[in-house]
C-alpha cells in the first residue's frame, strides 16, 4: 500500500469533511422542503393536502368533545 504525504493526507481529510458537509446540507434541505413537496405531489392528484387534512382532523376532534 502506498503511503500518503502529510499534505496529501490533509487534503484527503479536507475533501472528506467537505463531502460530509455537502451531504448534511443536502439532507437538511430535503427535510425542510419535504412537507411542501408532499403537498405538491398530493395536490397533483386532486386529493386533500396534508395541511388541510390536519386541520380537518383537529376540527372533527373539537366537534366530538
Backbone torsions as a table, in degrees:
resi	resn	phi	psi	omega
1	UNK	NA	141.9	-179.6
2	UNK	-84.6	146.0	178.6
3	UNK	-96.3	138.4	179.4
4	UNK	-89.0	146.0	175.1
5	UNK	-72.8	161.1	179.4
6	UNK	-56.4	-36.2	179.3
7	UNK	-67.0	-43.2	179.8
8	UNK	-67.9	-37.2	179.1
9	UNK	-65.8	-41.7	178.7
10	UNK	-66.5	-40.0	178.8
11	UNK	-64.6	-39.5	178.2
12	UNK	-64.1	-42.3	179.3
13	UNK	-64.4	-40.3	178.1
14	UNK	-64.2	-42.0	179.9
15	UNK	-63.5	-41.5	178.2
16	UNK	-63.9	-42.0	179.5
17	UNK	-65.0	-42.0	178.3
18	UNK	-63.5	-38.7	177.9
19	UNK	-64.8	-40.8	177.5
20	UNK	-63.1	-41.6	179.7
21	UNK	-65.3	-41.3	177.7
22	UNK	-62.2	-42.4	179.6
23	UNK	-63.2	-43.4	-179.7
24	UNK	-64.6	-42.2	178.6
25	UNK	-64.6	-41.1	179.5
26	UNK	-63.8	-44.3	179.2
27	UNK	-63.5	-40.5	179.0
28	UNK	-64.5	-40.4	179.6
29	UNK	-64.4	-42.4	179.9
30	UNK	-64.3	-45.1	-179.1
31	UNK	-65.4	-37.4	-179.0
32	UNK	-66.0	-35.1	-177.8
33	UNK	-97.8	7.5	-174.4
34	UNK	-63.9	-44.2	-179.4
35	UNK	-63.7	-43.8	179.7
36	UNK	-64.8	-42.2	179.4
37	UNK	-63.7	-41.9	178.7
38	UNK	-62.8	-40.8	178.1
39	UNK	-63.4	-38.8	178.3
40	UNK	-65.0	-42.9	-179.1
41	UNK	-65.1	-47.6	-179.2
42	UNK	-68.9	-29.7	178.1
43	UNK	-66.8	-28.5	179.2
44	UNK	-66.8	-29.2	-179.2
45	UNK	-87.9	-1.0	178.4
46	UNK	81.8	10.0	-179.4
47	UNK	-83.3	-179.7	177.4
48	UNK	-77.8	133.2	179.3
49	UNK	-74.4	155.5	-174.1
50	UNK	-56.5	-44.6	179.3
51	UNK	-61.5	-39.9	178.2
52	UNK	-68.3	-36.9	179.6
53	UNK	-64.3	-43.4	178.0
54	UNK	-63.5	-40.5	179.4
55	UNK	-64.6	-43.5	178.7
56	UNK	-63.3	-40.6	179.9
57	UNK	-64.6	-41.9	-179.7
58	UNK	-68.6	-35.6	177.5
59	UNK	-66.7	-39.4	179.4
60	UNK	-65.3	-38.1	179.1
61	UNK	-66.2	-37.4	179.8
62	UNK	-67.6	-36.7	-179.4
63	UNK	-73.4	-25.5	-178.3
64	UNK	-79.3	-23.3	-177.3
65	UNK	-88.0	NA	NA
